[in-house]
Amino acid sequence: MYYISTRDTAPEKTMYSAAQAICHGLAPDGGLFVPNEIPHLDSAALKALCPLTYAQRAAAVLGLYLTDFSAEELLSLCRSAYSEESFPAGAAPVRTVDETTAMLELWHGPTCAFKDMALQLMPKLLVASLQKTGERRCAYILVATSGDTGKAALEGFRDVAGTKILVFYPQHGVSDIQKLQMQTQTGENVCVVAIDGNFDDAQSGVKRLFADEALAKELHREGVFFSSANSINWGRLAPQIAYYVSAYCDMCNQGRLTPGDTLDVCVPTGNFGNILAAYFAKRMGLPLGRLVCASNRNHVLTDFFQSGKYDRNRPFYTTSSPSMDILISSNLERLLYLLTNAEYTSDCMRRLNEMGFYEISDALLQTLHRDFIGAFADETTCAEAIRTAFAKNNLLIDPHTAVAYACAKQYQAQTGSDTPMLIVSTASPYKFAQDVLGALDQKKHPASFLTMEMLSAQTETEIPLPLKALKEKTVRFTATVGVDQMKQCVLEFARD
Ligand SMILES: *Cc1c(COP(=O)(O)O)cnc(C)c1O
């Protein structure tokens, strides 16, 4: 198997190995890497995965895509990524919601958000890929974050040999808990710096640094080169396919499914990575039915699935599910490519870039509807969902998961469907304790330890250890710099 760019229109397409795709991140023409074919997982192979551990299942699924990695290599990487130490409650446990509905919890990792599922493994895949491609310099990961990704990347790259990571976050643009999570980050190869500006300032600063050729030369002399841990990297998408397969196995083991039964899924969506992984699993032959794409008040995707027009020219809202506050869902490009071709995809992306919108044909929209349906929940509906899930199902869920819960229930009510439904749960409720407690008691709370403790006392649930432990941790990183000082930070840390 090899990888090609979603925008490569040449008849003889340029081929990349999986290791090359992971090292490059983005294709040179600006497109995203996709496998040239989708491997098949037949029912016998699926059955064989049922008795296995999460790491074994993940290694087996990844082996079908990363064909330049050996089975032993992948198993060893997955074992260390999804260890009991990092995921004490299991990597991707499935819990019961009600008769027809289950929940896949993807937040039992070190940073209590689903980004860990990819970012605990991806740094290891990157280091192995650098070795395979003969790269000897140190990979210097540069991240601009609005909260979750920065922390998950720091934890993933912490003390990974051959890498160093520098994270910039907006001084006033992340929650107090998120800030503390980053400021207390351990590891010899990590650095965290606050920017005197907003998230856009941090992100455009990082983009400028990536494009700075003089800086790249300077870094090369120091024996390092820039790399990214972006969510569009295939090394972040591929590990996400595994947990859909794993959830199906678990539900068979639990007697909730008989092998071959159809399972619908509902995914809280931002950049379209998580739900695209479900689509890959379905195309591989996993018996998935409807993929419900759940959005918050920024429902550009819901509108797209309804009308066929993707239009980012609209107001941007800040919501209680910030990781879904996105107007350009980058991974949608991969879906378009899989259903059309590079010409069509390039054209849509050019229109999106130039005019802020594109429109697909009716025929393509019909095709999309075979697999996807869009739904959204506004802030009031999201808060209601947090209350309902706790009152009716005894489940404490975070606002991102609540958006999916509301959309799944809406879908079931509207269609009368009794097909088993899997709701994907993407963050610990304690990461968003002020909103979760606020939804439950309908009062205002600050983002503080006290709020976490109140939530715990009121709901008789446990604060996850990584968040509880923050209180005792030493603050290591307190620097705040102006946007014009970012380059200096990068150089200083390169020589560190
Ligand atoms: C990143 C994130 C999402 C969105 O996932 P995509 O793959 O970007 O669609 C949803 N919920 C949480 C908690 C996240 O961190």
The ligand as an SDF file (V2000), in Angstrom:
LIG
                    3D

 15 15  0  0  0  0  0  0  0  0999 V2000
  -10.6610   17.5300   19.0890 C   0  0  0  0  0  0  0  0  0  0  0  0
  -11.9270   17.2420   19.8330 C   0  0  0  0  0  0  0  0  0  0  0  0
  -13.1510   16.9990   19.1670 C   0  0  0  0  0  0  0  0  0  0  0  0
  -13.2900   17.0760   17.6590 C   0  0  0  0  0  0  0  0  0  0  0  0
  -12.6670   16.0090   17.0100 O   0  0  0  0  0  0  0  0  0  0  0  0
  -12.3390   16.1180   15.4160 P   0  0  0  0  0  0  0  0  0  0  0  0
  -11.5350   14.9150   15.1250 O   0  0  0  0  0  0  0  0  0  0  0  0
  -11.5510   17.4010   15.2820 O   0  0  0  0  0  0  0  0  0  0  0  0
  -13.6290   16.1750   14.6950 O   0  0  0  0  0  0  0  0  0  0  0  0
  -14.2680   16.6990   19.9220 C   0  0  0  0  0  0  0  0  0  0  0  0
  -14.2140   16.6680   21.2780 N   0  0  0  0  0  0  0  0  0  0  0  0
  -13.0730   16.9120   21.9560 C   0  0  0  0  0  0  0  0  0  0  0  0
  -13.0860   16.8880   23.4430 C   0  0  0  0  0  0  0  0  0  0  0  0
  -11.8830   17.2030   21.2670 C   0  0  0  0  0  0  0  0  0  0  0  0
  -10.7590   17.4510   21.9530 O   0  0  0  0  0  0  0  0  0  0  0  0
  1  2  1  0
  2  3  1  0
  2 14  2  0
  3  4  1  0
  3 10  2  0
  4  5  1  0
  5  6  1  0
  6  7  2  0
  6  8  1  0
  6  9  1  0
 10 11  1  0
 11 12  2  0
 12 13  1  0
 12 14  1  0
 14 15  1  0
M  END
$$$$
